[in-house]
Amino acid sequence: MRSKLRRASRHERAPPLSAAALADAVNRRQRSARDVVTEALARIGRHDPSVNAFTDVLGGRALAQADALDDALDGGGPPKPLAGVPFAVKNLIDIAGLPTRAGSKINRERPPASRDGTLVRRLEAAGAILVGALNMGEYAYDFTGENVHDGDAHNPHALDHMTGGSSGGSGAAVAAGMVPLTLGSDTNGSIRVPAAFCGCFGLKPTYGRLSRAGSFPFVGSLDHLGPMTRSVSDLALAYDAMQGPDPDDPVATTRPPEPAMPALETGIDGLRIAVAGGYFARGGDPEVFAAVARVAEALGARRTVELPEAARARAAAYLITAAEGATLHLDRLRTRPQDFDPAVRDRLIAGAMLPAPHVERAQRFRRWYRARVLEVFDTVDVILAPTTPCRAPKGGQTHFVLDGVTLPVRANIGVFTQPISFIGLPVVAAPVWLDDGLPLGVQVIAAPWREDLALRVARHLERTGICTAPIAELA
């Protein structure tokens, strides 16, 4: 049975809507899922040649799923929270029938995945429709969005600038309006950095909150998966749809789902909100801290707190990342070193040579640091911090100047994100536009398992116009 709705013929140039608005229209049968997907595929075809966000477009699969959804809804089936919403995933997440690239040359020779990753299946169960896989930095060891095998992803707001990485395609696809929802991964900042550079919202959940089953790992003790969108309500919708225990991920929480949507519009009254000082108030461009100040003023946040030993936390995160990442890739490094991006290969080789006692000390420090940061959350509910030390650098840029010091770009974009993911805290990355230039980002950080608080604060900022995610103007 095909949908009873008239098929639109000119919708491919309609302005893209939010996931929530699309799902409402499809559930009410004001729109067909097929039309929504057809429009998304047309936008991808029109804009992706310049943005290079997608590595795989799944038009046939997406249209077949859209038709099945239309048939079910026309037959009286129950509404779905993400009905007809097109989404795409970073290509380290399994898609049945495709090899899971993880941004690499080597992995594309692997057998195709036999089934979709857990989060893909959960989004589809909520009515969302997968339209493709997204570009990323090789093996997620990247902060730039550049890829020597698939070409660099380009920032939709300024095509000669970086998207940030490693979920560069995920941020670019949302910012360009090609899809309203993507999935990325975040080990040291790989959702939050593209969200800041591309001007969209991203959620790095608590470590273990969302299943990573059916994804290619980078650093098992630091890896997270999460959504990126142009609105906070879309972020919460997707987050709620993906929650739940999963025996296929050994670190997935056994906590029951704790939906964020019911309290999303309740505002910030009673929340204790502070600004991160010390380490998080230096080492960046002045406009980065101006963005945090604007957000703090809008929230009435006048208190400053300091996360103890944040600089050491970043150093420890580097050690653990290098060591665990190298261990994962040792066989590939031995047999196919020439097939790596040289910048990734060299960092992995360096990680393989780290003395084990250094890594053990870093892990011991992580336990201490987590305990001290949780003590800070005894007195505050939410902490604000910059996402990146600067706006998006130009594509191919290798160095920048921060506080008068010339530093390598790749190694220092994550200076403010690494001390947070190091202990698995939930964060909403919110975009701020200070002028007509490129966006900046602010991290809205909460205690473990309190994604709902970070989302509430981000929604308040969005509602007041402080944090917005406009679609890039592309030809």
Stockholm file with secondary structure:
# STOCKHOLM 1.0

chainA/1-475         MRSKLRRASRHERAPPLSAAALADAVNRRQRSARDVVTEALARIGRHDPSVNAFTDVLGGRALAQADALDDALDGGGPPKPLAGVPFAVKNLIDIAGLPTRAGSKINRERPPASRDGTLVRRLEAAGAILVGALNMGEYAYDFTGENVHDGDAHNPHALDHMTGGSSGGSGAAVAAGMVPLTLGSDTNGSIRVPAAFCGCFGLKPTYGRLSRAGSFPFVGSLDHLGPMTRSVSDLALAYDAMQGPDPDDPVATTRPPEPAMPALETGIDGLRIAVAGGYFARGGDPEVFAAVARVAEALGARRTVELPEAARARAAAYLITAAEGATLHLDRLRTRPQDFDPAVRDRLIAGAMLPAPHVERAQRFRRWYRARVLEVFDTVDVILAPTTPCRAPKGGQTHFVLDGVTLPVRANIGVFTQPISFIGLPVVAAPVWLDDGLPLGVQVIAAPWREDLALRVARHLERTGICTAPIAELA
#=GR chainA/1-475 SS CCCSSCCCSSGGGSCCCCHHHHHHHHHTTSSCHHHHHHHHHHHHHHHHHHHCCEEEECHHHHHHHHHHHHHHHHTTCCCCTTTTCEEEEETTBCCBTSCCCTTCSSGGGSCCBSSCCHHHHHHHHTTCEEEEEECCCGGGCCSSCCCTTTCCCCCTTSTTBCCCSSSHHHHHHHHTTSCSEEEEEESSSTTHHHHHHHTCEEEECCTTSSCCTTBCCSCTTTCEEEEEESSHHHHHHHHHHHCSCCTTSTTCCCSCCCCSGGGTTSCSTTCCEEEECGGGGSSSCHHHHHHHHHHHHHHTCCEEECCTTHHHHHHHHHHHHHHHHHHHHHHHHHHCGGGSCHHHHHHHHHHHTSCHHHHHHHHHHHHHHHHHHHHHTTTCSEEEEESSSSSCCBTTCCEEEETTEEEEHHHHTTTTTHHHHTTTCCEEEEEECCSSSCCEEEEEEECTTCHHHHHHHHHHHHHTTSBCCCCCCCC
#=GC SS_cons         CCCSSCCCSSGGGSCCCCHHHHHHHHHTTSSCHHHHHHHHHHHHHHHHHHHCCEEEECHHHHHHHHHHHHHHHHTTCCCCTTTTCEEEEETTBCCBTSCCCTTCSSGGGSCCBSSCCHHHHHHHHTTCEEEEEECCCGGGCCSSCCCTTTCCCCCTTSTTBCCCSSSHHHHHHHHTTSCSEEEEEESSSTTHHHHHHHTCEEEECCTTSSCCTTBCCSCTTTCEEEEEESSHHHHHHHHHHHCSCCTTSTTCCCSCCCCSGGGTTSCSTTCCEEEECGGGGSSSCHHHHHHHHHHHHHHTCCEEECCTTHHHHHHHHHHHHHHHHHHHHHHHHHHCGGGSCHHHHHHHHHHHTSCHHHHHHHHHHHHHHHHHHHHHTTTCSEEEEESSSSSCCBTTCCEEEETTEEEEHHHHTTTTTHHHHTTTCCEEEEEECCSSSCCEEEEEEECTTCHHHHHHHHHHHHHTTSBCCCCCCCC
//
